[in-house]
């Protein structure tokens, strides 16, 4: 069952690679390229496309800011607010998917 879910998820994300980046995922791609971590343009593009599949536009804009200010991510992770907890869970799922798809 898990294998089927992974295949279906990969197919859905694969379909996203054939569509243009949304303005919000372009923010994530740009933030990735400008971060102090060494990342290729293709890797950052892949991360942006996964963001399109896994995060809302508002979430993408928030997460893009975390590339230059990781303390904001830490504050969200440690927050007691329900909305921050929900965002953190979605961000973790995005990160796990990006790690699988973009590596």
Secondary structure, DSSP 8 states (H G I E B T S, - for coil): -HHHHHHHHHHHHHHHTTS---HHHHHHHHHHHHSSS---HHHHHHHHHHHHHHS-HHHHHHHHHHHH-HHHHHHHHH---HHHHHHHHHHHHHHHHHHHHH-
